[in-house]
Amino acid sequence: PAADALVDKCIECGFCEPKCPSKGLTLSPRQRIVGWREIARAEAAGEPTQALRGLYDYMGIDTCAACGLCATACPVGIETGVLIKALRGRRASTTAKRVAGVVARHYGPVTAGVRLGLGGANLLHGLVGTRAMQGALDGLRKASGGRLPKWSPALARPVNFRPNGALRSAAGERIVYFPSCAARNMGAQRGDEPNEALPDAAERLFRKAGYEVAYPADLAGLCCGQPFESKGLMAAADAKSAELEEALRAASEGGRLPIVFDTSPCAYRMKRYLGERLAIHDSIEFVHDAVLPRVNITPRADTIALHPVCSVRKMGSLDKLTGIARRCAAGVEVPDDVLCCGFAGEKGFNVPELNEHALRHLRGSLPAGCNTGYSSSRTCEIGLSEQSGLTYKSILYLVDACAQPRDRRGHGTL
């Protein structure tokens, strides 16, 4: 039966299922479509659907990572996560949509509040220790019926990145760099030193390659809209994307300068939103194509773990990511049975069982002696760190640590 134009082409072949992080925990993409078809059929027939909808809220909607990997295996290109995000939007109350609008309009103060919360959690963690902190907060979460978010010992410490105009010069080719809100506000986990903001390391790397870095104006309030999109709040998501487009257009001199994002899901969101209006480069693409040819690399002698986030796979950048890692480390481990990490922005806090299930094979897939992991999304790295027992961080830190400037005579421009 017709259920939604987004998924009506589905023939229920099941090719999508091996890609899904929730398969075996709740539903696969095929099962989500089948379930929604049954709800649509029952409603069309005038049958009651309240009980089925109640089950579907958790089994179908809340535990979907909306990662989109199902579409990479679908013969007709269906992305079940698009349906789920649409259902989340339809399910959202008027109050939730108003709150999203307020958050979008006051994003700078909201992220300052996030930093304050991260600082408080880190302070308490240091005072009481991991075991006591974990036990107390897990108990509070259980008492709340799962309404309180889960605390993770791999939670980021706060940073507050602000561009330092004093470092600017007219020496090199200019690029526009957009650090994501997560990169600007979420630093290293406790025990990982130094607690350096990712944009500081990224800018240092770009300068080693001879690029002068410019930032969009009013950076603290800018966001690509991904946090809103994942909840189906598309009005707020598109408002933030439009605001960012305007800022990037101005900073890039109408699109003349390359625009580089440090966080892959944000780059993917803006590439889809902008189409061809502005040229967006994910940091994986930019480092592989434009930075590595301009620097000398001294690789590490050990083996590292590498996690390609879903957007890297969907953008076709997996080979470039592994190419970067292999230039910078003697050994690179990419577990074959780990795809989406299931952290999915905030799902790792609110539905932690999804992250745990998606990464259930990760720890056992990593070889002895592998003690650091790299990726390109800060929130994913929290879940990866907790489930693996390693410290995961942006691959830009690795490249910066291995790279040194070199004579760039003879190199062309980007």
C-alpha positions in Angstrom: 0.0 0.0 0.0 1.0 3.6 -0.6 2.6 5.0 2.6 4.8 7.9 1.7 6.3 9.0 -1.6 9.7 8.9 0.0 9.6 5.1 0.3 6.8 3.9 -2.0 9.3 2.5 -4.5 10.7 0.0 -2.0 10.3 -3.6 -3.1 11.4 -4.9 0.3 14.5 -6.7 -1.1 16.5 -6.1 2.1 19.8 -5.1 0.5 19.8 -2.1 2.9 19.8 -4.2 6.0 23.5 -5.0 6.4 24.3 -1.3 6.4 22.0 -0.4 9.3 23.3 0.2 12.8 20.0 -0.6 14.5 19.5 -4.0 12.7 19.2 -6.6 15.4 18.5 -4.0 18.1 15.2 -2.7 16.8 14.3 -2.4 13.1 16.2 -2.4 9.8 15.4 0.1 7.1 13.2 -2.5 5.3 11.3 -3.2 8.4 10.8 0.5 9.1 9.2 0.8 5.7 7.1 -2.3 6.2 6.0 -1.0 9.6 5.0 2.4 8.2 3.2 0.8 5.3 1.1 -1.2 7.8 0.3 1.9 9.7 -0.8 3.7 6.5 -2.8 0.7 5.4 -4.6 0.5 8.8 -5.4 4.2 8.8 -6.8 4.0 5.3 -9.0 1.1 6.4 -10.2 3.0 9.4 -8.5 0.6 11.8 -7.0 1.7 15.1 -3.3 2.4 15.0 -2.5 3.8 18.4 -0.8 0.7 19.7 1.3 0.2 16.6 2.3 3.8 16.5 3.4 3.6 20.1 5.7 0.7 19.2 6.9 2.4 16.1 7.9 5.6 18.0 10.8 3.7 19.7 11.4 0.8 17.3 11.2 2.8 14.1 11.7 6.5 14.8 13.8 7.0 18.0 16.4 4.3 17.3 17.0 5.3 13.7 20.5 6.9 13.3 19.2 8.5 10.0 22.8 7.9 8.7 21.7 7.3 5.2 23.9 4.3 4.6 20.9 2.3 3.6 20.6 4.4 0.4 24.1 3.3 -0.7 22.9 -0.3 -1.1 19.3 0.4 -2.3 18.7 -0.5 -5.9 16.3 2.5 -6.2 18.1 5.0 -4.0 15.7 5.1 -1.1 17.1 6.7 2.1 14.9 5.5 4.9 16.4 8.1 7.2 14.7 10.8 5.2 11.4 9.3 5.9 12.2 9.0 9.6 13.3 12.6 9.8 10.1 13.7 8.2 8.1 11.6 10.7 10.1 13.3 13.5 9.1 16.6 12.2 5.5 15.7 11.9 5.6 14.3 15.4 7.2 17.4 16.9 4.9 19.7 18.9 4.3 23.3 18.2 6.3 24.1 21.3 9.3 22.1 20.1 9.3 23.9 16.8 9.1 27.3 18.6 12.0 26.3 20.9 14.0 25.2 17.8 13.4 28.6 16.3 14.6 30.4 19.4 17.7 28.2 19.6 18.5 28.9 16.0 18.2 32.6 16.4 20.3 32.7 19.6 22.8 30.0 18.7 25.8 31.8 20.1 24.5 32.0 23.7 23.1 28.5 23.5 26.6 27.1 22.6 28.0 29.2 25.4 25.6 27.3 27.7 26.8 24.0 26.3 30.4 25.0 27.1 29.3 25.8 30.7 27.7 22.4 31.0 30.7 20.6 29.7 32.9 22.5 32.1 30.7 21.6 35.1 30.6 18.0 34.1 34.4 17.9 33.7 34.9 19.6 37.1 32.7 17.1 38.8 34.4 14.2 37.0 37.7 15.4 38.3 36.4 15.7 41.9 34.6 12.4 42.3 36.2 10.1 39.7 34.9 8.1 36.8 33.3 5.2 38.7 31.4 7.4 41.2 30.3 9.8 38.4 29.2 6.9 36.1 27.3 5.2 38.9 25.5 8.3 40.2 24.5 9.6 36.7 23.4 6.2 35.5 21.3 5.9 38.5 19.7 9.2 37.9 19.0 8.3 34.3 17.4 5.1 35.3 15.2 6.8 38.0 14.1 9.3 35.3 12.9 6.6 33.0 15.6 7.4 30.5 14.6 11.0 30.2 18.0 12.3 31.4 20.8 12.0 28.9 23.6 9.5 29.5 26.9 10.7 30.7 30.0 9.3 29.0 33.5 9.3 30.5 34.7 10.2 27.0 32.6 13.4 27.1 34.5 16.4 25.6 36.0 19.1 27.8 35.0 22.7 26.8 37.0 24.9 24.5 36.1 28.4 23.2 37.7 29.0 19.9 37.9 32.5 18.6 39.8 33.5 15.5 43.0 35.4 16.3 43.2 38.2 13.8 46.7 39.0 14.9 47.9 35.9 13.1 46.7 36.9 9.7 49.0 38.1 6.9 48.8 38.3 3.1 51.6 35.7 2.6 49.7 32.8 1.2 46.8 31.7 -0.9 43.6 32.4 0.9 41.0 29.9 1.9 37.8 30.2 4.0 37.7 27.8 6.9 34.4 27.0 8.7 35.0 25.2 12.0 31.8 23.4 13.1 30.0 24.3 16.3 31.2 21.1 17.8 34.8 21.8 16.9 34.6 25.3 18.3 33.2 24.3 21.6 34.1 20.6 22.3 37.7 19.8 23.0 39.5 16.7 24.1 38.2 14.1 26.5 39.5 14.0 30.1 43.1 12.5 30.1 43.8 13.5 26.5 46.3 16.3 26.5 46.6 19.0 25.4 43.0 20.2 25.3 43.5 22.1 22.1 40.6 23.3 20.0 40.5 21.6 16.6 40.4 24.9 14.7 43.8 25.8 16.2 45.3 22.6 14.9 43.6 22.9 11.6 44.7 26.4 11.0 48.2 25.5 11.9 48.1 22.7 9.3 46.7 24.9 6.6 49.4 27.5 7.2 52.1 24.9 7.0 50.8 24.2 3.5 51.0 27.9 2.6 47.3 28.8 3.0 46.1 32.0 4.6 43.0 31.3 6.6 39.9 33.6 6.7 36.8 32.9 8.8 33.2 33.9 8.2 32.0 36.9 10.3 30.0 36.3 13.5 31.3 32.7 13.8 30.0 31.9 17.2 26.3 32.0 16.0 26.8 30.0 12.8 25.7 26.4 12.2 25.1 24.3 9.1 21.7 23.2 10.5 22.5 19.5 10.9 21.5 19.3 14.6 18.0 20.6 13.6 17.7 18.4 10.5 18.4 15.2 12.4 15.3 16.0 14.6 13.2 16.7 11.5 13.0 20.4 12.4 13.7 21.5 8.8 12.5 25.2 9.1 15.2 25.8 11.8 17.7 23.7 9.9 17.2 25.6 6.6 17.3 29.0 8.4 20.7 28.2 9.8 22.0 26.9 6.5 20.8 30.0 4.7 22.5 32.2 7.4 25.7 30.2 6.9 25.5 30.5 3.1 25.3 34.3 3.4 28.3 34.4 5.7 30.4 32.0 3.6 29.5 33.9 0.4 30.8 37.2 2.0 33.9 35.6 3.4 34.8 33.8 0.1 34.4 37.0 -1.9 31.3 35.7 -3.7 32.6 32.1 -4.0 36.0 33.0 -5.4 37.9 31.4 -2.4 37.8 27.7 -1.5 35.6 27.0 1.5 36.8 24.2 3.9 34.8 22.4 6.6 36.5 20.5 9.4 33.5 18.2 10.2 32.3 15.8 7.5 28.6 15.7 8.4 28.5 19.5 8.3 30.2 19.5 4.9 27.8 17.0 3.6 24.8 18.9 4.8 25.9 22.2 3.2 26.9 20.5 -0.1 23.3 19.1 -0.3 21.8 22.4 0.7 23.9 24.6 -1.6 24.0 22.4 -4.7 26.5 24.3 -7.0 26.0 27.8 -5.5 29.2 27.6 -3.5 32.1 25.1 -3.7 32.4 23.3 -0.3 35.4 21.1 0.5 35.3 18.6 3.3 38.6 18.6 5.2 39.2 15.0 4.0 39.1 16.1 0.4 41.0 19.3 1.0 43.8 17.7 3.0 44.3 14.8 0.5 44.2 17.0 -2.6 45.6 20.3 -1.6 47.5 20.0 1.7 49.5 16.8 1.5 51.2 17.8 -1.8 52.5 20.9 0.0 54.0 19.5 3.2 56.6 16.9 4.3 55.1 14.1 6.3 57.0 12.1 8.9 54.7 9.1 9.7 54.1 7.6 13.1 55.7 4.2 13.6 52.6 2.7 15.3 49.1 1.4 14.1 46.1 3.7 14.4 42.4 2.9 14.2 40.4 4.8 11.6 36.6 5.3 11.5 35.1 6.7 8.3 31.9 8.5 9.4 28.8 7.9 7.3 29.0 11.2 5.4 32.6 10.3 4.3 31.2 7.1 2.8 28.3 8.9 1.2 30.6 11.7 -0.3 32.8 9.0 -1.8 35.9 10.1 0.2 36.7 6.8 1.9 39.8 6.2 -0.2 41.1 9.7 0.4 40.6 9.3 4.2 42.5 6.0 4.2 45.1 7.5 1.9 45.7 10.3 4.4 45.9 7.9 7.3 48.4 5.6 5.5 50.7 8.6 4.8 50.7 9.5 8.5 51.0 6.1 10.2 52.8 2.8 9.7 49.6 0.8 10.2 45.9 1.7 9.7 43.1 -0.5 10.9 39.6 0.1 9.5 37.3 -2.6 11.0 35.3 -4.2 8.3 32.3 -5.0 10.5 31.9 -1.4 11.8 29.9 1.1 9.6 27.8 3.7 11.2 28.8 4.3 14.9 25.2 4.9 15.9 26.0 8.0 18.0 24.0 10.1 15.5 24.5 13.6 17.0 22.7 13.3 20.3 21.4 9.7 20.0 24.5 8.6 21.9 23.2 10.5 24.9 19.5 9.9 24.6 19.4 6.4 23.1 22.8 5.1 24.1 21.8 1.5 23.3 22.0 2.4 19.6 25.6 3.4 19.9 26.5 0.4 22.0 24.8 -2.0 19.5 26.4 -0.4 16.4 29.9 -0.6 17.9 29.5 -4.0 19.7 32.3 -5.5 17.4 34.7 -2.5 17.5 36.8 -3.3 20.6 37.4 -6.9 19.4 38.3 -5.7 15.9 41.3 -3.6 17.0 44.8 -5.2 17.1 46.9 -5.1 20.3 49.1 -2.0 20.4 46.6 0.2 18.6 45.9 3.0 21.1 44.6 5.9 19.2 41.7 6.4 16.8 40.9 9.1 14.2 37.8 10.2 12.5 36.2 13.5 11.3 33.1 14.1 13.5 33.5 15.2 17.2 30.3 13.7 18.4 31.0 10.3 16.7 34.4 10.3 18.4 32.8 10.4 21.8 30.9 7.2 21.2 33.9 5.6 19.4 36.1 6.4 22.4 33.8 5.0 25.0 33.0 1.8 23.1 36.6 1.0 22.0 38.5 2.1 25.1 40.8 4.2 22.8 40.9 7.9 22.4 39.4 9.0 19.1 40.0 12.5 17.7 40.0 14.4 14.4 42.4 13.1 11.8 43.4 16.8 11.3 45.3 16.5 14.6 47.3 13.5 13.2 48.2 15.3 10.0 49.2 18.4 11.8 51.5 16.4 14.1 53.1 14.6 11.1 53.4 17.6 8.7 56.2 20.1 8.3 56.3 23.0 5.8 58.4 22.6 2.7 59.5 24.6 -0.3 56.4 25.1 -2.3 58.0 26.4 -5.5 56.5 24.7 -8.4 53.2 23.9 -6.8 50.1 25.2 -8.5 47.2 26.9 -6.9 44.0 25.1 -5.8 
